[in-house]
Amino acid sequence: MTTLTDRPNTALLVVDVQNGVVTGNHERDAVVANVATLVAKARQAEVPIVWVRHSNEGMAPGSAEWEIVPELVRSENEPVVEKTYGDSFEDTTLESVLADLKVGKLVVSGAQTDMCIRSTLHGALARGYDATLVSDAHTTEDLTTWGAPPPAQVISHTNMYWSHQSAPGRTAGTVTTEEIDFTGAG
């Protein structure tokens, strides 16, 4: 029940599943396979898919690192949003893309769990969207050298705390790839 009026539709958001982001990440192959399953389910149900692609000094546009992983193929009619900040809404076209698609509910997948996924989820909820995290379709790298918990704990903690988020007139929560059902999603 999004607070965005006249936005009954749901979209799958695929955040930063790029060569330079997910290489070496926790359970990379399983997560990418789950994202591929989500993409197939969304297409089957004619639910819009919005791809988000990050760039920075280490991932210049057009470079191999910047490209979406080869296991995932974006259809030409699926929008791609370019970003340079963690929150996929910040200084991007994401809001206008979602408005054009009449989307008020987001299903979020991708990387990095502790950076772009978390900030995008919070950005969505703060902007009035319902935001569901697919608990087995996001991943992160090992940052234990810098004091972070191991990736499995980061992912588990994110799933736990997002399953308990709420805001007036908006919903949040988690589902698994198997549980997601886009049919009737609007």
C-alpha positions, 0 to 999 in steps of 0.5 A, spaced: 500 500 500 504 505 497 503 512 499 504 514 492 497 515 489 496 512 482 502 508 482 499 501 483 504 497 479 510 493 481 517 493 478 523 488 479 529 493 481 536 489 479 541 493 482 549 493 480 549 486 478 555 488 474 562 484 473 566 489 477 561 489 483 559 482 484 566 478 482 568 474 488 562 476 492 559 471 497 555 466 494 556 470 487 553 464 482 547 462 487 545 470 487 546 471 480 542 465 478 536 467 483 536 474 480 536 471 473 530 467 476 526 473 478 528 476 471 524 470 468 518 471 473 517 478 472 518 477 464 513 472 465 508 476 469 509 482 464 512 486 471 517 492 469 524 490 470 529 496 472 536 495 471 541 500 475 548 500 474 553 504 478 560 507 475 566 510 479 573 511 478 574 503 478 568 502 473 568 507 468 562 507 463 563 502 457 569 498 461 568 490 462 567 492 470 561 496 468 558 491 464 552 487 467 554 480 468 554 475 462 549 471 465 543 476 465 541 479 459 537 486 459 531 486 454 532 493 450 525 495 452 527 494 460 530 501 462 537 502 465 538 507 470 546 510 471 548 512 478 554 514 482 551 514 489 549 508 493 542 510 493 539 508 486 534 514 487 540 519 488 541 524 482 538 519 477 532 518 473 530 512 477 524 516 480 522 519 473 522 512 470 518 509 476 513 514 475 512 513 468 511 506 469 506 507 475 510 503 480 509 504 487 512 497 489 519 495 488 522 488 489 529 489 490 535 484 488 542 485 487 549 488 490 552 490 495 548 488 501 551 493 506 551 499 501 547 500 495 542 495 497 541 498 504 541 505 501 536 504 496 531 500 500 531 506 505 531 511 499 525 507 496 521 507 503 523 514 505 520 516 498 513 513 499 514 506 495 513 499 498 520 496 498 521 488 498 528 485 499 529 478 496 532 475 501 537 470 497 538 475 491 543 480 494 550 479 496 556 483 498 564 482 498 568 480 504 570 487 508 572 483 514 579 486 513 576 493 515 572 491 521 565 489 518 562 482 519 563 476 514 558 477 508 554 471 510 552 475 517 551 482 513 546 479 509 543 475 514 542 481 518 540 485 513 534 480 511 533 480 519 532 488 520 528 489 513 523 484 515 521 488 521 521 495 517 515 499 516 513 506 515 506 510 515 502 507 509 508 503 506 510 496 507 517 493 507 519 486 508 523 480 505 521 474 501 525 468 497 526 467 490 522 461 490 516 465 494 516 471 489 509 471 485 509 477 480 502 474 478 497 479 479 502 484 482 499 490 478 
